[in-house]
Amino acid sequence: MVDRDQVTVVLDAGAVIGLARGDRRLRARLTAIRADGESIVIPMVVVTETTRGNGPQDAAVNLVIGQCAPLHQLSEATARTAGVLLRRTRSSNTIDALVVAEAVGRAPSVVLTSDPDDLAPLTAASGARVLIRPI
């Protein structure tokens, strides 16, 4: 169960990759987010986007994943929300829709993304308390 007074921060693939590459500014943002007691979530679809099943190659990403909230399987409700967002926006970008749907299910939330222009229409179509923040 999500505490609705707490903001959840959802990371897209660009944010996870930035952290894995040691982006100091992004790491400082996450440190501040943690200090504020906010949860940091990585949607399962982002795990798919950022890993390749190669231990050494995935090591830095695996460290980032391990530092975030426990992973949860993609639910049918989240998948259906993504489908609604795709219909409302006439988009075919399933991965972005799933990231936004994860944020919708955890609203109020913030998505840290390298693709704010792609996520903004999906977020607007949701009507939920979800903010997009570029990394």
Rosetta blueprint (number, residue, H / E / L):
1 M L
2 V L
3 D L
4 R L
5 D L
6 Q L
7 V L
8 T E
9 V E
10 V E
11 L E
12 D L
13 A H
14 G H
15 A H
16 V H
17 I H
18 G H
19 L H
20 A H
21 R L
22 G L
23 D L
24 R H
25 R H
26 L H
27 R H
28 A H
29 R H
30 L H
31 T H
32 A H
33 I H
34 R H
35 A H
36 D L
37 G L
38 E L
39 S E
40 I E
41 V E
42 I L
43 P L
44 M H
45 V H
46 V H
47 V H
48 T H
49 E H
50 T H
51 T L
52 R L
53 G L
54 N L
55 G H
56 P H
57 Q H
58 D H
59 A H
60 A H
61 V H
62 N H
63 L H
64 V H
65 I H
66 G H
67 Q L
68 C L
69 A L
70 P L
71 L L
72 H L
73 Q L
74 L L
75 S L
76 E H
77 A H
78 T H
79 A H
80 R H
81 T H
82 A H
83 G H
84 V H
85 L H
86 L H
87 R H
88 R H
89 T H
90 R L
91 S L
92 S L
93 N L
94 T H
95 I H
96 D H
97 A H
98 L H
99 V H
100 V H
101 A H
102 E H
103 A H
104 V H
105 G H
106 R L
107 A L
108 P L
109 S E
110 V E
111 V E
112 L E
113 T E
114 S L
115 D L
116 P H
117 D H
118 D H
119 L H
120 A H
121 P H
122 L H
123 T H
124 A H
125 A H
126 S H
127 G L
128 A L
129 R L
130 V E
131 L E
132 I E
133 R E
134 P E
135 I L
